Amino acid sequence: MKRSLSGLLVALAFTACKQEAPGKMEPIPRPPGATAPEPAEAAPVPAAPAVPKDAVVLRWKLVQDAPISFRLNLALDRNAPVLESAPAEKPAKADKKKGKDAKATPAAAQAPAATKAPVPTEYTYVLVLDKSGERQLRVAPNTGAPEDATFSDRGFIIDGLQGPARNLATLVLELPRDPVRPGETWPLGTELTTPDALGTLFRRAPGGERHNRVKLVSVTPGDNGEQVATLEYDIVEQFGGTLSPPRPALPKKDKAAKQAGPENTAIEVPNELDDAPAPTAQPEGTELGATVKVTGKGEFLVKAGQWRSWEGTLSTSLNGPAQPAVNLPAGTYKARITPVSAPQQAPAAPQAPEAAPAPTATPPAP
């Protein structure tokens, strides 16, 4: 009995050791004739939006180790007509009965003289695609230090460049964001006038003008299957107003304190208006105005991704000391882009011709 019981326990022990861990799942056998399922496909990559048949996408197409370089020349046109500045709103004149103090101060005495920095007349642009795939821009004026910036494939300045350098780079680099058809227009990211820089004392007159438009005129076939997109530029920014002079500070009059007793001292608060001279009429404000106009025409090679030609006119007219509010020099300038070719190898020095053999005496005929 004991042997049979011990044998049963040993048999149960071996059976328990052969049992599989709980929770284990076995695959269900596939029925005969069934085909294996196809592997799951990767998520499809969203396709780029289709470009309409009659539209073009204008982009700068750079290749590593093959920079695009061109030069922008600005030539002053002394025979160009002067633009009319925006009118300024004149304030009420001072009362003449107040005496000499009521006379308006001349505008030249109110506004500090603006120092004119030398204006660059030539800019060299070098567009490079670096090894990380980022587009780099270097702008080198003929006067001053060069500046660096980064830009997108459509020529939008992402980082770098300020003031006139940024405006000029925007004019010759920035392309439309979306596909465009002939006849469509788009604006440029320029800021040619900044009246807000004149501060809170500047009162802007109503009116003025502001429009910013670039138009795709046509797309024509070029050589070797190229497409030539013709662009026209029409940008005008105009403002006028009056810059009021700062109010003079009122003089402060000191007054002695009055003693009320040996312990308490009462101090009389002085009134700044007591014994002060009668206020004089404020001088008239300085009239300011500015007009900036840009017209131009460019031919962009669609497939090559660069300009074939670009030329335009940049005009600025100022009324009064408005130089701080304008980012372009006064006058009318003819602008033209010329490509900068790669440096050519110097030709080999010409070899000296071989010396001719010395003539020999001819023996006499027999």
Secondary structure, DSSP 8 states (H G I E B T S, - for coil): -HHHHHHHHHHHHHHHHHS--TT--------TT-------------------TT-B------BTTB-EEEEEEEEE-TTS---------------GGG-GGGS---HHHHS----------EEEEEEEE-TTS-EEEEEEESSS--EEEEE-TT--EEE---HHHHHHHHHHH---SS-B-TT-EE------B-GGGG-TTEEE-S--EEEEEEEEEEEEE-GGG-EEEEEEEEEEEEEEEEE--------------EE-SSS-EE-----TTTT----------EEEEEEEEEEEEEEEETTTTEEEEEEEEEEEEEESS-GGGBSS-SEEEEEEEEE---------------------------
